[in-house]
Amino acid sequence: MGVSARDVSVIRPPESGMAHSLTPCPGLTATCPQCRRPPPAARCCRASGATGPIRSPGRSRAGRRGRYRCLVPLVAAAVCPHPPLLVPELAGAAAPELAELRDACAAAVAGLLAADPDELLLVGDGPTTTRFDPADSGSLRAYGLDRAVRLWKVNCAGAERLPLSLTIGAWLLGRIGTELPRTARSVAADASPDECAELGAALMADSERRTALLVLGDGSACRGTRAPGYDDPRAEPYDEGVARALADADTAALLGLDPMVGAELRVAGRASWQVLAGAVRAAGGDWRGELRHYSVPYGVAYFVASWGRA
């Protein structure tokens, strides 16, 4: 399935008089320090050094109790890979080879929206565990496409600092075209399973809205002699175990993934999958999984999965 250049979310410096044509940012009431002037009902996510999740009583129908004593759940989760080649302009002649993977990712994201969330939360591996502002963006310049992908179209300027995982996640959301509010967190690739589970639980404790979670991660990169990490006989059983865990919504199996083995196999999703497991455990209830796609092009394992409440 082809995608035109206009399907990629692009951020450019706002022209004069156009800075506030985008969605008002629902953070703290203040003048945006980037734009220097308040839009109507000014709310800027970066004002006053604001950090943390955007809070709102919102609506809620099932799940854990929040600050307003209303029930606020994690309503759905999706797992997608984050290779730059998902973007057709970067894949070039190989774009048709990844069409099935691209379609599976689109279906998984559509499944998140079908759960009727109030907000989207992206989680992906990165150099450090970091909370990002809705106006932040990531760049594909290093991969040959001189465009930046913005997390959310709010009316204040952000920094170009998203890691690759969250950049591709933002691109996937931009391709679907949803206007739902979104935030993003990276988790340090070397974080321990306990740290990842605690982060997942903390994300649920911070949330006061119906939240859908988009988790970005790649499997091993050691599947064959042409793989980026060359061939490793441990890679296939590792990836098969991840595929089963995602298909069964098996949080225990995900939390049991060994960080050292993952690093040796050049896995780029272990920490994020364990954040997912921690979030689902904290949210409570019964969950079902669906493995939408599992393939190993170019020696790297890619998984697409959807988790929903049973």
C-alpha positions in Angstrom: 0.0 0.0 0.0 1.6 3.3 -1.1 1.7 6.4 1.0 2.4 9.8 -0.4 4.7 12.4 1.2 1.7 14.3 2.5 0.8 11.4 4.7 3.9 11.9 6.8 3.4 14.4 9.6 5.7 17.3 9.0 6.8 20.1 11.3 8.0 23.4 10.0 8.6 26.7 11.8 5.2 28.5 12.1 4.8 31.4 9.8 3.7 34.8 11.3 0.0 34.7 12.2 -0.3 31.0 11.8 1.2 29.7 15.0 -2.2 29.2 16.6 -4.0 27.5 13.8 -3.3 24.2 15.4 -5.1 22.4 18.3 -4.9 24.4 21.6 -2.5 22.7 24.0 -4.3 21.5 27.1 -1.5 22.1 29.6 -1.1 24.9 32.1 -2.9 28.2 31.6 -0.1 30.6 30.5 1.4 32.3 27.5 3.5 29.9 25.4 7.2 30.7 26.0 7.9 29.7 22.4 5.1 31.6 20.6 5.2 34.6 23.1 1.5 35.2 22.8 -1.5 33.4 24.1 -4.0 31.9 21.7 -7.7 31.7 22.5 -8.1 29.9 25.8 -4.3 29.7 26.0 -3.0 26.4 27.3 0.6 25.6 26.5 2.2 22.3 27.4 5.7 23.9 27.7 4.6 26.9 29.7 6.3 27.5 33.1 8.5 24.4 32.5 5.4 22.2 32.7 6.1 18.5 32.7 4.0 15.5 33.4 0.8 14.1 31.9 -2.0 16.4 30.8 -4.6 16.1 33.5 -8.4 16.3 33.0 -11.3 14.7 34.7 -12.4 13.6 31.2 -14.9 10.8 31.0 -14.5 7.3 32.4 -16.5 4.1 32.4 -14.3 1.3 33.8 -11.0 0.7 35.4 -8.9 2.2 38.2 -10.0 5.2 40.3 -8.4 8.5 39.7 -8.2 11.9 41.5 -11.9 12.6 40.8 -13.0 9.2 42.2 -14.1 8.2 38.7 -13.0 4.9 37.1 -10.2 5.4 34.5 -8.9 2.4 32.6 -6.3 1.4 30.2 -8.7 0.5 27.5 -6.4 -1.0 24.8 -2.8 -1.5 23.8 -1.0 -2.1 20.5 2.5 -3.2 19.8 4.2 -2.1 16.5 7.8 -2.2 15.3 9.7 1.0 14.5 12.1 0.4 11.5 12.6 3.6 9.4 11.7 1.5 6.4 8.0 1.5 7.5 8.0 5.0 5.9 7.6 4.3 2.1 9.7 7.2 1.1 12.6 5.7 3.0 11.9 2.1 1.8 12.2 3.1 -1.9 12.0 0.0 -4.1 11.5 -2.2 -1.0 8.3 -0.4 0.0 6.0 -3.1 -1.5 7.8 -5.8 0.5 6.8 -4.1 3.7 3.2 -3.4 2.7 1.8 -6.2 4.8 3.7 -5.0 7.9 2.6 -1.5 7.2 -1.1 -2.6 6.9 -0.9 -4.6 10.1 0.4 -1.5 12.0 -2.4 0.6 10.6 -4.9 -2.1 11.7 -3.4 -2.2 15.2 -3.6 1.6 15.5 -7.2 1.6 14.2 -7.9 -1.0 16.9 -6.8 1.5 19.6 -9.1 4.1 18.2 -12.0 1.6 18.2 -11.6 1.2 21.9 -12.8 4.9 22.2 -9.9 6.3 24.3 -9.7 9.9 25.5 -5.9 10.0 24.9 -3.0 8.1 23.4 0.2 7.2 25.2 3.3 6.2 23.2 6.1 4.2 24.8 9.3 3.2 23.1 12.9 2.3 23.9 15.4 5.2 24.0 18.8 6.2 25.5 17.1 7.4 28.7 13.7 7.3 30.4 12.2 10.6 29.4 8.8 12.3 29.4 8.1 14.2 26.2 5.9 17.2 25.5 3.1 17.0 23.0 4.8 19.5 20.8 8.1 17.6 20.5 9.1 16.0 17.3 11.5 13.5 15.9 13.7 13.6 12.8 14.1 11.1 10.0 17.0 13.1 8.5 19.6 10.6 9.6 17.8 8.0 7.4 17.7 10.1 4.3 14.3 11.9 4.6 14.7 15.6 5.6 11.5 15.8 7.5 10.5 15.9 11.1 7.6 14.1 12.6 5.6 15.9 15.3 4.0 14.1 18.2 0.9 16.2 18.2 -0.3 19.3 16.4 -0.5 21.7 19.3 0.0 25.5 19.0 3.4 25.9 20.6 6.8 25.0 19.4 8.6 21.9 20.7 12.0 20.4 20.5 13.2 17.9 17.9 14.2 15.2 20.4 12.0 12.1 20.0 14.0 8.8 19.7 13.5 6.7 16.6 10.9 4.5 18.3 8.6 7.4 19.2 9.2 9.1 15.9 7.9 6.1 14.0 5.0 5.9 16.5 4.1 9.5 15.8 4.3 8.8 12.1 1.9 5.8 12.5 -0.6 8.0 14.3 -0.2 10.8 11.8 -0.9 8.3 9.0 -4.2 7.3 10.6 -5.1 11.0 11.0 -6.5 11.0 14.6 -6.7 14.3 16.5 -6.8 12.6 19.9 -4.4 14.1 22.6 -1.2 12.2 23.0 1.8 12.1 25.2 5.0 10.0 25.0 7.5 8.3 27.2 10.8 6.7 26.3 12.2 4.0 28.6 15.9 3.4 28.9 16.9 0.4 26.8 19.0 -1.0 29.7 16.3 -0.5 32.4 15.7 -3.6 34.5 12.4 -5.6 34.3 11.4 -4.2 37.7 12.1 -0.6 36.6 10.1 -1.2 33.5 7.1 -2.7 35.4 7.2 0.2 37.9 7.2 2.7 35.1 4.2 1.0 33.5 2.3 1.1 36.8 3.3 4.7 37.4 1.9 5.7 33.9 -1.4 4.1 34.9 -1.4 5.9 38.3 -0.8 9.2 36.6 -3.6 8.7 34.0 -7.1 10.1 34.7 -8.5 9.4 31.3 -9.4 6.4 29.1 -6.0 5.7 27.7 -4.8 3.6 24.8 -1.2 2.6 24.8 0.9 2.3 21.6 4.1 0.4 22.3 7.0 0.5 19.8 9.7 -2.2 19.7 11.7 -4.4 17.4 12.7 -8.0 18.1 16.2 -9.5 17.6 18.5 -8.3 14.9 20.4 -11.6 14.6 18.3 -13.7 12.3 20.7 -14.9 9.7 24.1 -14.1 8.3 22.8 -10.9 6.6 21.2 -9.6 9.9 22.6 -6.4 11.4 23.9 -8.5 14.4 24.9 -11.5 12.2 23.5 -14.9 13.0 22.8 -16.0 16.6 21.1 -19.4 17.3 19.4 -17.9 20.3 17.5 -15.3 18.3 14.8 -17.5 16.8 13.6 -19.0 20.1 13.8 -15.6 21.7 11.5 -14.1 19.1 9.2 -17.1 19.1 8.8 -16.6 22.8 8.0 -12.9 22.4 5.4 -13.7 19.6 3.7 -16.2 22.0 3.6 -13.7 24.8 2.1 -11.0 22.6 -0.5 -13.4 21.2 -1.5 -14.5 24.7 -1.3 -11.2 26.5 1.2 -13.0 28.8 2.6 -10.3 31.1 4.7 -12.8 33.1 6.5 -14.0 29.9 7.3 -10.4 28.9 8.6 -9.5 32.3 10.7 -12.6 32.3 12.7 -11.5 29.2 16.4 -11.2 30.2 17.9 -7.7 29.5 21.4 -9.1 28.9 20.2 -11.6 26.4 18.1 -9.0 24.7 21.1 -6.6 24.4 23.3 -9.4 23.0 20.6 -10.1 20.4 20.2 -6.4 19.6 16.6 -6.4 20.6 15.1 -2.9 20.5 11.8 -3.5 22.3 12.4 -5.5 25.5 12.1 -2.6 27.9 9.0 -1.2 26.2 7.2 -4.6 26.2 7.9 -4.8 29.9 6.5 -1.3 30.5 3.4 -2.6 28.7 3.3 -5.6 31.0 3.5 -3.4 34.1 0.8 -1.1 32.8 -1.6 -3.9 32.1 -1.0 -5.5 35.5 -1.6 -2.2 37.2 -4.7 -1.6 35.2 -6.1 -4.9 36.3 -8.8 -7.1 34.7 -8.6 -9.8 32.1 -6.9 -9.2 28.8 -6.8 -11.0 25.5 -4.1 -10.7 22.8 -3.9 -11.0 19.1 -0.7 -11.3 17.1 -1.5 -9.5 13.8 1.9 -9.9 12.2 5.2 -11.6 12.8 8.0 -11.5 10.1 11.7 -11.4 9.9 12.7 -9.3 6.9 16.4 -8.3 6.6 17.3 -10.4 9.6 15.2 -8.4 12.1 12.1 -9.6 13.9 9.0 -7.4 13.7 5.8 -8.0 15.7 2.4 -6.3 15.5 -0.1 -7.2 18.2 -3.3 -5.9 19.8 -4.3 -6.3 23.4 -7.8 -5.6 24.6 -10.0 -6.2 27.7 -11.5 -9.7 27.6 
